[in-house]
């Protein structure tokens, strides 16, 4: 049974890190659940449910769970609609110009309106569960939040798509950078109608700047992001959540931006003995493909090596998952397939990824 379970996990790519924002929520194990307290997911939810638009930074190293935390929190809040903007491909020229950065966002929102909204993309199971909880709650069903929760979902995406596209075209902001702020204001007005979901503009994916071959390019882009690109967004009647690399916290430009933020949420480091937390994350992924018990599937030595990889990679959960995914596939290729994943499998996988 153990060998068959390993083969099943490998075939399903159960531990392959998710890249698309819409997929992240369903695979996230809350840090508040792993470590206790209400300082991460609960803190972001509280900030977003205030009476005025929130400006929030989520800080953490690359791969530590920033995007997943944001996605999971919003999935639990069905009255909110995440508008995630991947800025990894934004060059210095875009970041240095508020008009061009605004146009960059406009074009990304237009792409989403033509794509995932227009095609009425299926909502994830975490968001679906949150909708079901609200629908079952008789105390909210008759109130505005309850009505909204019952009305939004798959069928509302088509209307949102049409109105976003109309708002953008009315200003020609996808063609004229100077009209980009006006275009963003028009989009904000689309969601101001009663029983419309509340949009949350998410600036994400800047982790990819770390791969630039140009010395100093990453910090240069970060400085432009904080001093120029983001400034107009702070004036919009939209919630704004920005994923920020941990080491950017020391930049003077970020310190100045931080003064205008309503909240800062830092991705925590797992405890010194990270094995229990990592095991919980692994078990959650395994359960998604029908494996209910991983106790006898992974040797203690393999878990210890995964913990070492977490520390070595500056607490990147994404790296741990990549190592585990490759280790499982290598194990499934063994003949015969082993009953358990060993430390050797994990070590070899880590070595391959490090090459």
HELIX and SHEET records of a PDB file:
HELIX    1   1 UNK A    2  UNK A   12  1                                  11    
HELIX    2   2 UNK A   21  UNK A   24  1                                   4    
HELIX    3   3 UNK A   25  UNK A   27  5                                   3    
HELIX    4   4 UNK A   31  UNK A   35  1                                   5    
HELIX    5   5 UNK A   41  UNK A   48  1                                   8    
HELIX    6   6 UNK A   66  UNK A   75  1                                  10    
HELIX    7   7 UNK A   92  UNK A   95  1                                   4    
HELIX    8   8 UNK A   98  UNK A  112  1                                  15    
HELIX    9   9 UNK A  113  UNK A  117  3                                   5    
HELIX   10  10 UNK A  125  UNK A  136  1                                  12    
HELIX   11  11 UNK A  138  UNK A  141  1                                   4    
HELIX   12  12 UNK A  144  UNK A  151  1                                   8    
HELIX   13  13 UNK A  154  UNK A  171  1                                  18    
HELIX   14  14 UNK A  177  UNK A  179  5                                   3    
HELIX   15  15 UNK A  180  UNK A  190  1                                  11    
HELIX   16  16 UNK A  206  UNK A  211  5                                   6    
HELIX   17  17 UNK A  217  UNK A  224  1                                   8    
HELIX   18  18 UNK A  225  UNK A  229  3                                   5    
HELIX   19  19 UNK A  231  UNK A  235  5                                   5    
HELIX   20  20 UNK A  246  UNK A  250  5                                   5    
HELIX   21  21 UNK A  252  UNK A  258  1                                   7    
HELIX   22  22 UNK A  275  UNK A  288  1                                  14    
HELIX   23  23 UNK A  300  UNK A  312  1                                  13    
HELIX   24  24 UNK A  317  UNK A  333  1                                  17    
HELIX   25  25 UNK A  343  UNK A  354  1                                  12    
SHEET    1   A 5 UNK A  80  UNK A  86  0                                        
SHEET    2   A 5 UNK A 198  UNK A 204  1                                        
SHEET    3   A 5 UNK A 239  UNK A 245  1                                        
SHEET    4   A 5 UNK A  55  UNK A  60  1                                        
SHEET    5   A 5 UNK A 263  UNK A 266  1                                        
END                                                                             
